[in-house]
Amino acid sequence: GLTPPMNEDGVPMVSSLPLKPDGEILYDFSLPQRGLYWMHSHYGHQLHYGLAAPIVLQHPQAYLDSLGVQQDVIFFVADTFVRAECNFDYRLYPEICKGQRIPDDWANFDVTVNNRSVLDPAVVEVQPGSVIRLRTLHAGAMALWRISWPKELGQAEVVAVDGTDVERGVFVDSIRLANAQRMDVLIRIPENTKSNGWFPIVADRITGYYVQGTERTERTGMILKTPGTSQGPPIPSKFEGKLDGWMDLDLDRRLRARYPLSPKPVTRQLSLRLTGDFTDDYGPQFSLDDRRWYNFPGRGWVNKRDGSHSFGRIIQSNIPCNAECEGENWRHGSRCDPEWDSVPVDECPFFEPSDIPPRKNLYPLKVCDGDRVELTFVNEGAPRTGGDSHPIHMHGAHFQIVAVNGTRLENGPMRDTAYLPRWTNVTVAFDASNSGEWLIHCHIDFHLDQGMATTLEYTNDEKYCKSRPPPPTTTTTVTTTTTTTQEVTTTTTTTTKVVFDSTSESTVGLGNAPSSETVEEADGEDEKRKLMKDEPAAPVQGPPASSSSSSVSVIAVAAICVCVVGAILFSLLFKKKVQKEAEGALGSSESFVVKGSASFGVQQERNTVRRQTAQKV
């Protein structure tokens, strides 16, 4: 969700080279955002393994006071699958999988909140009568999650999605998150908790298979506990009852961006079709505009028989040459994967599992610097199985949800990940102001692994950039409605330095918001000057005009397998010891630090680092 320059986005083979074992890369860029973000590997199956960590860019205290927040609680939910290459791709990794598939049954997943299972959940102490900001983040590989809490806590008020603030006044009974999405909500702890101060916050996997709902599913969670409360009942390891079907877009229709895009004519309209299907035992074969593109080195099939008709031919697929599925493939051919349709069947034995280098994306979406872009994602479903839902994430920009199924929204939320149920289209708008080539992909990792990705490329082609025909509606219209009483126009710029050090482990220390001494006063009344020092920065897309800026150095160093241990004990990370350790690396700079090993994946190594990190915390 962060918007650095392209060369610091960290996507292997698109914006950078992979981080080698024992390697280090320094990132140094400015950030106007405040909110909950995260980082994770984009290499191979490493997100399946849990290679991820939260990044918190804290709001200034004045904004937290306006919300009434006394405490932040991170809820970092993840589903991880070790040895993901031995699921649908097991034929391509004979040296690892030994010809045996490890199916993606949920018994083979680790389902955690803050790196703790439902059998040993994290317990966070909260005060009676206090308001907590529950900051939820979906860092998992495949599941959709419904996050809920006891009825005694009442409804929660949504205050941010995907790291961007929304207007107040929208309340929910539960939170539904697709992969990579985030949501901040305000929850009030009851004043009188003598009889019961034990509050499970649980995440239930939404399996529903579209509409029917489910009566039993995977569950994980954490506990909120008031002082003096004895241990309450454990969280059941399975949800028992009736869950609704899959997620819908009702909440996106209700939310209003606090800092929407400014009104501006639309100069570029693009569309991207979400295509492909499930293929029997070979798993998901989803694509964008009927094309698959792999942005990292992987495995595929190469014809190594010299003299054969298709010698040297590369097919990047986990499906073998002679595989056939029920019915036609999505290009109306007979093979299970249409990539094989042009290969003679008698040459199938010549293809062997082989390493495949990354290849340039030949079909990027193109924009020009300065464009106001409207991009419509179209989930076509699939005629044979119905297809799947897809959370589509775009690097390099936040976008505004401006239409769902053709119906325009008034001030829809700013996001970086749009959820697309089957047979749905969502239109997003953004300003093309961050030049480079940016990854767009489905954030369900098995879908990305099979090539459900493309890029957004800025071009200087004069003819293309001049071809800006006005669409039927030539302006993205937004209306700003202020619901808080202390509003001040300002932008705070943060310089972030992220150091990946693969030689040691550390906790994640999160710096406080900039002190008032670091912010220059703006013109205006005395009260505005007073408030501006603590006013949160607007999101990168379309905040009000700024009258001040400041620079704060933030360093991130995290244990690769820390993943979420820092989030587990988020409240501890503000303690002086962690702050002093972080400041020791940069003098008096405010900082959060992320250290870890790039050679990641073996369960034993993960557990060792987890133990060492927990001891250090």
C-alpha positions as CSV (number, residue, x, y, z in Angstrom):
1,G,0.0,0.0,0.0
2,L,3.0,2.4,0.3
3,T,3.8,4.4,-2.7
4,P,7.6,4.7,-3.0
5,P,9.5,5.4,-6.3
6,M,9.4,2.4,-8.6
7,N,13.0,1.4,-8.0
8,E,12.2,1.0,-4.2
9,D,9.0,-1.0,-4.6
10,G,10.8,-4.2,-4.1
11,V,9.1,-6.4,-6.7
12,P,11.7,-8.9,-8.0
13,M,12.4,-8.6,-11.8
14,V,10.0,-5.6,-12.1
15,S,11.5,-2.9,-9.8
16,S,14.4,-4.6,-8.2
17,L,16.6,-7.7,-8.0
18,P,15.7,-10.3,-5.4
19,L,17.3,-9.9,-2.0
20,K,19.9,-12.7,-1.7
21,P,20.6,-14.7,1.5
22,D,22.7,-12.6,3.9
23,G,22.1,-9.6,1.6
24,E,20.9,-6.1,2.5
25,I,19.0,-3.4,0.6
26,L,18.5,0.2,1.9
27,Y,15.3,1.9,1.1
28,D,15.0,5.7,1.5
29,F,11.9,7.5,0.3
30,S,9.3,10.0,1.4
31,L,5.8,9.0,2.6
32,P,2.8,11.3,3.1
33,Q,0.7,8.4,4.5
34,R,-0.5,7.6,8.0
35,G,-2.1,4.2,8.6
36,L,-1.7,0.5,8.7
37,Y,0.4,-1.0,5.9
38,W,2.6,-4.1,5.5
39,M,5.4,-5.7,3.6
40,H,5.9,-9.2,2.3
41,S,7.9,-11.2,-0.1
42,H,7.0,-11.2,-3.8
43,Y,9.3,-14.0,-4.6
44,G,8.0,-17.5,-5.4
45,H,6.0,-19.1,-2.7
46,Q,7.4,-17.1,0.2
47,L,4.2,-15.4,1.2
48,H,2.7,-18.8,1.6
49,Y,5.4,-19.5,4.1
50,G,4.5,-16.4,6.1
51,L,7.2,-14.0,5.0
52,A,5.3,-10.8,6.0
53,A,5.3,-8.1,8.7
54,P,3.1,-5.1,9.5
55,I,4.2,-1.5,9.1
56,V,2.4,1.1,11.2
57,L,2.7,4.8,10.3
58,Q,1.2,6.3,13.5
59,H,-1.3,9.1,13.4
60,P,-0.4,12.2,15.5
61,Q,-2.0,12.3,18.9
62,A,-4.4,15.1,18.1
63,Y,-6.1,12.8,15.6
64,L,-6.2,9.9,18.0
65,D,-7.7,12.2,20.6
66,S,-10.4,13.3,18.1
67,L,-11.3,9.6,17.7
68,G,-11.2,9.0,21.5
69,V,-8.6,6.2,21.1
70,Q,-6.8,5.1,24.2
71,Q,-5.1,2.0,22.8
72,D,-4.3,0.4,19.5
73,V,-4.6,-3.4,19.1
74,I,-3.1,-5.1,16.0
75,F,-5.0,-8.1,14.6
76,F,-2.7,-9.6,12.0
77,V,-4.5,-12.7,10.6
78,A,-2.7,-15.1,8.3
79,D,-3.1,-18.5,6.7
80,T,0.3,-20.0,5.8
81,F,1.1,-23.1,3.8
82,V,4.6,-24.5,4.1
83,R,5.9,-26.3,1.0
84,A,3.3,-24.6,-1.2
85,E,5.3,-25.7,-4.3
86,C,4.3,-29.3,-3.5
87,N,0.6,-28.5,-3.9
88,F,-0.5,-27.9,-7.5
89,D,3.1,-27.6,-8.7
90,Y,4.5,-30.8,-7.2
91,R,5.3,-32.3,-10.7
92,L,7.6,-29.3,-11.3
93,Y,9.6,-29.9,-8.1
94,P,10.6,-33.6,-8.1
95,E,13.7,-33.0,-6.0
96,I,11.6,-31.4,-3.2
97,C,8.2,-33.2,-3.5
98,K,9.4,-36.6,-4.5
99,G,6.3,-37.1,-6.7
100,Q,3.9,-36.6,-3.8
101,R,1.4,-33.8,-3.6
102,I,0.7,-31.9,-0.4
103,P,-2.9,-30.9,-1.0
104,D,-4.2,-27.5,0.0
105,D,-6.5,-29.0,2.6
106,W,-6.9,-26.7,5.5
107,A,-5.4,-29.3,7.8
108,N,-2.1,-28.4,6.1
109,F,-2.4,-24.6,6.8
110,D,-1.2,-22.7,9.9
111,V,-4.0,-20.3,10.7
112,T,-2.9,-17.6,13.1
113,V,-3.5,-14.2,14.6
114,N,-0.3,-12.3,15.5
115,N,1.5,-15.6,14.9
116,R,-0.4,-17.4,17.6
117,S,-2.9,-20.3,16.9
118,V,-6.3,-20.5,18.4
119,L,-5.0,-23.1,20.9
120,D,-2.6,-20.5,22.3
121,P,-4.0,-17.1,21.5
122,A,-2.5,-13.7,22.2
123,V,-4.0,-12.0,25.3
124,V,-4.1,-8.2,25.2
125,E,-5.0,-6.2,28.3
126,V,-7.5,-3.4,27.8
127,Q,-9.0,-0.9,30.3
128,P,-12.7,-0.9,31.2
129,G,-14.5,2.0,29.5
130,S,-11.7,2.6,27.1
131,V,-11.9,3.0,23.3
132,I,-9.6,0.7,21.4
133,R,-8.7,1.0,17.7
134,L,-8.7,-2.6,16.4
135,R,-6.4,-2.6,13.4
136,T,-7.1,-5.7,11.3
137,L,-4.8,-6.8,8.4
138,H,-5.2,-9.9,6.2
139,A,-1.7,-11.2,5.5
140,G,-2.7,-14.7,4.4
141,A,-2.3,-16.6,1.2
142,M,-5.7,-17.8,0.4
143,A,-8.7,-17.5,2.8
144,L,-11.3,-14.8,3.2
145,W,-12.0,-13.8,6.8
146,R,-14.9,-12.7,8.9
147,I,-13.7,-11.0,12.1
148,S,-16.2,-10.7,14.9
149,W,-16.5,-10.0,18.6
150,P,-18.9,-10.6,21.5
151,K,-22.2,-8.8,21.5
152,E,-21.3,-7.0,24.8
153,L,-18.8,-4.9,22.8
154,G,-21.6,-3.6,20.5
155,Q,-21.1,-2.3,17.0
156,A,-17.7,-1.1,15.8
157,E,-17.2,2.2,13.9
158,V,-15.1,2.0,10.8
159,V,-12.4,4.7,10.6
160,A,-9.9,3.5,7.9
161,V,-9.5,0.9,5.1
162,D,-6.3,-0.1,3.4
163,G,-4.4,2.5,5.4
164,T,-6.6,5.5,4.4
165,D,-9.0,7.3,6.7
166,V,-12.8,7.3,6.0
167,E,-15.6,9.6,7.2
168,R,-17.1,8.6,10.5
169,G,-20.5,7.2,11.1
170,V,-20.4,3.8,9.5
171,F,-20.9,0.9,12.0
172,V,-20.5,-2.8,11.6
173,D,-21.2,-6.0,13.5
174,S,-18.2,-7.8,12.0
175,I,-15.3,-7.2,9.6
176,R,-14.8,-9.0,6.3
177,L,-11.4,-9.0,4.8
178,A,-10.1,-10.2,1.5
179,N,-6.4,-10.9,1.0
180,A,-4.1,-7.8,1.6
181,Q,-7.0,-5.6,2.8
182,R,-7.0,-3.7,6.1
183,M,-9.6,-2.1,8.3
184,D,-9.4,0.0,11.4
185,V,-12.5,0.0,13.7
186,L,-13.3,1.7,17.1
187,I,-14.6,-0.6,19.8
188,R,-15.6,0.6,23.3
189,I,-14.8,-1.7,26.2
190,P,-17.7,-1.8,28.8
191,E,-17.3,0.1,32.0
192,N,-18.3,-2.7,34.3
193,T,-16.4,-5.8,33.5
194,K,-16.3,-7.4,37.0
195,S,-18.5,-10.2,35.9
196,N,-16.9,-10.7,32.5
197,G,-13.8,-8.9,31.2
198,W,-12.8,-11.7,28.7
199,F,-13.6,-10.8,25.1
200,P,-12.6,-13.2,22.3
201,I,-11.9,-11.5,18.9
202,V,-12.2,-14.3,16.4
203,A,-11.6,-14.8,12.6
204,D,-13.7,-17.4,10.8
205,R,-12.7,-18.5,7.3
206,I,-15.5,-17.5,4.9
207,T,-15.9,-20.7,2.8
208,G,-19.6,-20.4,1.9
209,Y,-18.9,-21.4,-1.7
210,Y,-20.6,-18.4,-3.0
211,V,-24.1,-18.3,-1.5
212,Q,-24.9,-21.3,0.7
213,G,-22.8,-20.4,3.7
214,T,-21.1,-23.0,5.9
215,E,-21.7,-24.7,9.2
216,R,-18.2,-25.5,10.1
217,T,-15.0,-23.8,9.3
218,E,-11.5,-22.9,10.4
219,R,-11.2,-20.3,13.2
220,T,-8.4,-18.4,14.9
221,G,-8.4,-15.3,17.1
222,M,-7.1,-13.3,20.1
223,I,-8.4,-12.3,23.5
224,L,-9.0,-8.8,25.0
225,K,-8.9,-8.9,28.8
226,T,-9.5,-6.3,31.4
227,P,-7.2,-6.2,34.5
228,G,-8.2,-8.6,37.3
229,T,-10.2,-10.9,35.0
230,S,-9.6,-14.6,35.4
231,Q,-9.0,-16.7,32.4
232,G,-12.2,-17.3,30.4
233,P,-13.2,-20.2,28.2
234,P,-11.0,-21.0,25.2
235,I,-11.9,-20.1,21.7
236,P,-13.4,-23.1,19.9
237,S,-11.0,-24.3,17.1
238,K,-13.9,-24.5,14.7
239,F,-16.8,-22.2,14.0
240,E,-20.1,-24.0,14.7
241,G,-23.2,-22.4,13.3
242,K,-24.3,-20.8,10.1
243,L,-22.0,-18.3,8.3
244,D,-23.2,-16.2,5.4
245,G,-21.9,-16.8,1.9
246,W,-18.9,-15.0,0.4
247,M,-18.1,-11.4,0.8
248,D,-20.0,-8.7,-1.0
249,L,-19.3,-5.0,-1.7
250,D,-22.0,-3.5,0.6
251,L,-19.4,-1.8,2.9
252,D,-17.6,-0.2,0.0
253,R,-20.9,1.3,-1.1
254,R,-21.4,2.8,2.4
255,L,-17.9,4.1,3.1
256,R,-16.9,7.7,2.2
257,A,-13.2,8.7,1.8
258,R,-12.0,11.3,4.2
259,Y,-9.5,12.5,1.6
260,P,-11.0,11.7,-1.8
261,L,-9.6,12.5,-5.2
262,S,-10.1,16.1,-6.2
263,P,-12.6,16.7,-9.0
264,K,-10.8,16.3,-12.3
265,P,-11.7,15.3,-15.9
266,V,-11.0,11.6,-16.7
267,T,-8.4,11.4,-19.4
268,R,-7.8,7.6,-19.6
269,Q,-10.3,4.7,-19.4
270,L,-8.9,1.2,-19.1
271,S,-10.4,-2.2,-18.4
272,L,-8.9,-5.5,-17.1
273,R,-10.8,-8.8,-17.4
274,L,-10.4,-11.4,-14.6
275,T,-10.3,-14.6,-16.6
276,G,-9.5,-18.3,-16.3
277,D,-11.0,-21.2,-14.3
278,F,-10.3,-24.1,-12.0
279,T,-9.0,-27.1,-13.8
280,D,-9.9,-30.3,-12.0
281,D,-6.9,-31.7,-10.0
282,Y,-4.4,-29.0,-11.4
283,G,-5.8,-26.2,-9.3
284,P,-6.6,-22.6,-10.3
285,Q,-5.5,-21.4,-13.7
286,F,-6.6,-17.8,-13.6
287,S,-5.4,-15.0,-15.7
288,L,-5.9,-11.3,-16.7
289,D,-7.3,-10.7,-20.1
290,D,-6.8,-14.4,-20.9
291,R,-3.0,-13.9,-20.4
292,R,-0.7,-15.3,-17.7
293,W,2.5,-13.6,-16.7
294,Y,5.1,-14.6,-14.2
295,N,7.2,-11.9,-12.7
296,F,9.6,-14.1,-10.8
297,P,11.8,-17.1,-11.7
298,G,9.8,-20.3,-11.5
299,R,9.4,-23.7,-12.9
300,G,7.8,-24.8,-16.1
301,W,8.3,-27.3,-19.0
302,V,11.0,-27.1,-21.6
303,N,11.4,-29.4,-24.6
304,K,15.0,-30.6,-24.4
305,R,14.9,-33.1,-27.3
306,D,17.2,-31.7,-30.0
307,G,15.8,-32.0,-33.5
308,S,12.2,-32.3,-32.4
309,H,9.6,-29.9,-33.9
310,S,9.1,-27.9,-30.7
311,F,12.7,-28.1,-29.4
312,G,13.4,-25.3,-26.9
313,R,9.8,-24.5,-26.5
314,I,8.9,-23.2,-23.0
315,I,5.5,-23.8,-21.4
316,Q,5.1,-22.1,-18.0
317,S,2.4,-24.1,-16.4
318,N,2.0,-26.7,-13.7
319,I,-0.2,-28.8,-16.0
320,P,1.7,-31.5,-18.0
321,C,1.4,-31.7,-21.7
322,N,-1.0,-34.6,-22.2
323,A,-3.4,-33.6,-19.4
324,E,-7.0,-33.4,-20.4
325,C,-9.8,-31.9,-18.3
326,E,-13.6,-32.4,-18.5
327,G,-14.9,-30.3,-21.4
328,E,-13.1,-27.6,-23.3
329,N,-10.5,-25.3,-21.8
330,W,-11.3,-21.6,-21.6
331,R,-9.9,-21.0,-25.1
332,H,-12.1,-23.8,-26.4
333,G,-9.2,-26.3,-27.0
334,S,-9.0,-29.9,-25.9
335,R,-6.0,-29.8,-23.5
336,C,-6.5,-29.0,-19.9
337,D,-4.1,-26.0,-20.3
338,P,-4.6,-24.2,-23.6
339,E,-0.9,-23.4,-23.7
340,W,-0.4,-27.0,-24.8
341,D,-2.9,-26.9,-27.7
342,S,-0.3,-26.1,-30.2
343,V,2.2,-28.8,-29.1
344,P,1.9,-32.2,-30.8
345,V,0.9,-34.9,-28.4
346,D,3.7,-37.2,-29.6
347,E,6.2,-34.6,-28.4
348,C,4.8,-34.4,-24.8
349,P,7.5,-36.9,-23.4
350,F,10.2,-34.4,-24.6
351,F,9.2,-31.7,-22.1
352,E,10.9,-31.8,-18.7
353,P,10.4,-29.8,-15.5
354,S,12.9,-26.9,-15.7
355,D,13.8,-23.5,-14.2
356,I,12.2,-20.7,-16.2
357,P,13.7,-17.2,-16.0
358,P,11.3,-14.2,-15.6
359,R,10.2,-12.6,-18.9
360,K,9.1,-9.1,-19.7
361,N,5.4,-8.4,-19.6
362,L,4.5,-7.8,-23.3
363,Y,0.9,-6.6,-22.6
364,P,1.0,-3.9,-19.9
365,L,-1.8,-1.4,-19.3
366,K,-0.4,2.0,-20.3
367,V,-1.0,5.4,-18.8
368,C,0.7,8.8,-19.3
369,D,2.0,11.1,-16.6
370,G,-0.8,13.4,-15.4
371,D,-3.6,11.2,-16.5
372,R,-6.8,10.9,-14.4
373,V,-7.4,7.2,-15.0
374,E,-10.5,5.1,-14.5
375,L,-9.8,1.4,-14.6
376,T,-12.6,-1.1,-14.6
377,F,-11.9,-4.6,-13.2
378,V,-14.4,-7.1,-14.7
379,N,-14.7,-10.5,-13.0
380,E,-16.3,-12.6,-15.7
381,G,-16.7,-15.8,-13.7
382,A,-16.2,-19.0,-15.7
383,P,-18.8,-21.1,-17.6
384,R,-17.6,-24.5,-16.2
385,T,-17.1,-23.9,-12.5
386,G,-18.2,-20.3,-12.0
387,G,-14.7,-19.2,-11.4
388,D,-13.6,-17.5,-8.2
389,S,-13.5,-14.2,-6.4
390,H,-10.3,-12.1,-6.6
391,P,-8.8,-9.4,-4.5
392,I,-6.9,-7.2,-7.0
393,H,-4.0,-5.2,-5.7
394,M,-2.2,-2.4,-7.5
395,H,1.2,-1.2,-6.6
396,G,2.3,2.5,-6.8
397,A,-1.0,4.2,-6.1
398,H,-4.1,4.3,-4.0
399,F,-7.2,4.4,-6.0
400,Q,-10.8,5.4,-5.2
401,I,-13.7,3.1,-5.7
402,V,-16.0,5.1,-8.0
403,A,-18.5,2.6,-9.3
404,V,-19.8,-1.0,-8.6
405,N,-21.5,-2.8,-11.5
406,G,-21.8,0.5,-13.3
407,T,-23.5,2.4,-10.4
408,R,-21.5,5.5,-9.5
409,L,-20.6,5.9,-5.8
410,E,-20.4,9.3,-4.0
411,N,-17.0,9.6,-2.4
412,G,-16.2,5.9,-2.4
413,P,-13.3,4.8,-0.2
414,M,-9.6,5.1,-1.1
415,R,-8.1,1.6,-1.3
416,D,-5.1,-0.3,-2.8
417,T,-6.9,-3.7,-3.0
418,A,-10.3,-4.1,-4.6
419,Y,-12.3,-7.2,-3.9
420,L,-14.1,-8.6,-7.0
421,P,-16.8,-11.3,-6.4
422,R,-17.8,-13.4,-9.3
423,W,-19.7,-11.7,-12.1
424,T,-18.9,-8.3,-10.7
425,N,-17.2,-5.2,-12.1
426,V,-15.6,-2.5,-10.0
427,T,-14.3,0.9,-11.4
428,V,-11.5,2.6,-9.6
429,A,-9.9,6.1,-10.3
430,F,-6.4,7.3,-9.6
431,D,-4.0,10.0,-10.7
432,A,-1.0,8.8,-12.8
433,S,1.7,10.7,-10.9
434,N,4.2,8.0,-9.9
435,S,6.1,7.1,-13.0
436,G,7.5,3.6,-13.7
437,E,6.1,0.1,-14.2
438,W,3.8,-1.2,-11.4
439,L,2.6,-4.6,-10.6
440,I,-1.2,-5.4,-10.7
441,H,-2.1,-8.9,-9.4
442,C,-4.6,-11.1,-7.6
443,H,-3.5,-11.3,-4.0
444,I,-4.7,-14.9,-3.6
445,D,-1.2,-16.4,-3.8
446,F,-2.1,-19.6,-5.6
447,H,-3.7,-17.4,-8.3
448,L,-0.6,-15.2,-8.5
449,D,1.6,-18.2,-8.6
450,Q,-0.1,-19.3,-11.8
451,G,0.3,-16.0,-13.6
452,M,-2.6,-13.8,-12.6
453,A,-0.6,-10.6,-12.9
454,T,0.2,-7.8,-15.3
455,T,1.7,-4.3,-15.0
456,L,0.7,-0.7,-15.3
457,E,3.3,1.1,-17.4
458,Y,3.8,4.8,-17.8
459,T,4.6,5.7,-21.4
460,N,6.0,8.8,-23.1
461,D,4.6,7.8,-26.5
462,E,3.4,11.1,-27.9
463,K,0.6,9.8,-30.0
464,Y,-0.8,7.6,-27.3
465,C,-0.6,10.4,-24.7
466,K,-2.4,12.8,-26.9
467,S,-5.2,10.3,-27.6
468,R,-7.3,11.2,-24.6
469,P,-10.9,11.1,-25.8
470,P,-13.3,12.3,-23.1
471,P,-15.5,9.5,-21.7
472,P,-19.3,9.9,-21.4
473,T,-18.8,11.2,-17.9
474,T,-15.7,13.3,-18.1
475,T,-15.2,14.1,-14.5
476,T,-14.6,12.0,-11.4
477,T,-16.9,13.8,-9.0
478,V,-16.3,13.7,-5.3
479,T,-17.9,15.6,-2.4
480,T,-16.1,16.2,0.8
481,T,-18.3,16.0,4.0
482,T,-16.5,16.8,7.3
483,T,-17.8,15.0,10.3
484,T,-15.1,15.7,12.8
485,T,-14.8,19.1,14.5
486,Q,-11.0,19.6,14.4
487,E,-10.1,19.6,10.8
488,V,-6.9,21.3,9.6
489,T,-5.4,21.2,6.1
490,T,-1.8,19.9,6.2
491,T,0.5,17.2,4.9
492,T,3.3,15.6,6.8
493,T,6.1,14.0,4.8
494,T,7.9,11.1,6.3
495,T,11.3,9.8,5.0
496,T,11.4,6.0,5.5
497,K,14.6,4.0,5.6
498,V,14.1,0.3,5.6
499,V,17.1,-1.9,6.2
500,F,16.9,-5.7,5.6
501,D,19.7,-7.3,7.6
502,S,19.8,-11.0,7.2
503,T,22.4,-11.7,9.8
504,S,20.3,-11.3,13.0
505,E,16.8,-11.0,14.4
506,S,15.1,-8.2,16.1
507,T,11.7,-7.0,17.2
508,V,9.7,-4.4,15.3
509,G,9.8,-1.1,17.1
510,L,7.3,1.5,15.9
511,G,8.2,5.2,16.2
512,N,5.6,7.6,17.5
513,A,4.0,10.3,15.4
514,P,6.2,13.3,14.7
515,S,6.6,15.6,17.6
516,S,5.2,19.1,17.4
517,E,8.7,20.5,17.2
518,T,9.3,18.8,13.8
519,V,6.3,20.5,12.1
520,E,6.4,24.0,10.8
521,E,3.4,26.2,11.6
522,A,1.1,27.2,8.8
523,D,-0.6,30.4,8.1
524,G,-4.0,30.8,9.7
525,E,-5.7,31.3,13.1
526,D,-3.9,30.4,16.3
527,E,-6.2,27.4,16.9
528,K,-5.3,26.0,13.5
529,R,-1.7,26.4,14.1
530,K,-2.0,24.6,17.4
531,L,-3.9,21.6,15.9
532,M,-1.8,21.4,12.8
533,K,1.2,20.2,14.7
534,D,-0.7,16.9,15.4
535,E,-2.9,16.7,12.4
536,P,-2.6,13.4,10.5
537,A,-1.2,13.5,6.9
538,A,-3.6,13.0,4.1
539,P,-3.3,9.9,1.9
540,V,-1.2,10.2,-1.1
541,Q,-4.1,10.4,-3.5
542,G,-5.9,13.7,-3.4
543,P,-5.6,15.2,0.1
544,P,-6.5,18.9,0.6
545,A,-3.8,21.4,-0.3
546,S,-0.9,21.2,2.1
547,S,0.4,24.2,4.1
548,S,3.3,22.5,5.8
549,S,5.6,19.6,5.6
550,S,8.2,17.9,7.8
551,S,10.7,15.1,7.5
552,V,10.9,12.3,9.9
553,S,13.4,9.4,9.5
554,V,11.9,6.0,10.0
555,I,14.0,2.8,9.8
556,A,12.5,-0.6,9.5
557,V,14.4,-3.7,10.5
558,A,12.5,-7.1,11.2
559,A,13.3,-10.7,11.6
560,I,12.2,-12.5,8.4
561,C,10.3,-15.0,10.4
562,V,9.2,-12.3,12.9
563,C,6.4,-11.9,10.4
564,V,3.9,-10.9,13.0
565,V,5.5,-11.3,16.3
566,G,5.9,-7.6,16.4
567,A,2.2,-7.3,15.9
568,I,1.5,-9.8,18.6
569,L,2.8,-7.5,21.3
570,F,2.2,-4.3,19.5
571,S,1.6,-2.4,22.7
572,L,5.0,-3.4,24.0
573,L,6.7,-2.0,21.0
574,F,6.2,1.5,22.3
575,K,8.2,0.8,25.4
576,K,11.3,2.8,26.0
577,K,13.7,-0.1,25.6
578,V,12.6,-0.9,22.0
579,Q,12.6,2.8,21.1
580,K,16.1,3.3,22.5
581,E,17.3,0.3,20.6
582,A,15.8,1.6,17.4
583,E,17.1,5.1,18.0
584,G,20.6,3.7,18.7
585,A,20.8,2.8,15.1
586,L,19.9,6.3,13.8
587,G,20.8,8.7,16.7
588,S,17.6,10.6,17.6
589,S,15.6,9.6,14.5
590,E,12.2,8.0,15.1
591,S,12.3,4.5,13.8
592,F,11.0,1.1,13.4
593,V,13.4,-1.7,12.4
594,V,13.0,-4.9,10.4
595,K,15.7,-7.6,10.3
596,G,15.7,-11.0,9.0
597,S,17.0,-13.8,6.7
598,A,16.1,-13.9,3.1
599,S,16.7,-17.7,3.0
600,F,13.3,-18.6,4.4
601,G,11.0,-21.6,4.3
602,V,12.0,-24.5,6.5
603,Q,9.7,-25.0,9.4
604,Q,12.4,-25.8,11.9
605,E,14.2,-22.5,11.0
606,R,11.0,-20.6,11.4
607,N,10.4,-22.0,14.9
608,T,14.0,-21.3,15.9
609,V,13.7,-17.6,14.9
610,R,10.3,-17.3,16.5
611,R,11.7,-18.5,19.8
612,Q,14.7,-16.3,19.7
613,T,12.6,-13.3,18.7
614,A,10.0,-13.9,21.5
615,Q,12.9,-14.1,24.0
616,K,14.3,-10.8,22.8
617,V,10.9,-9.1,23.0
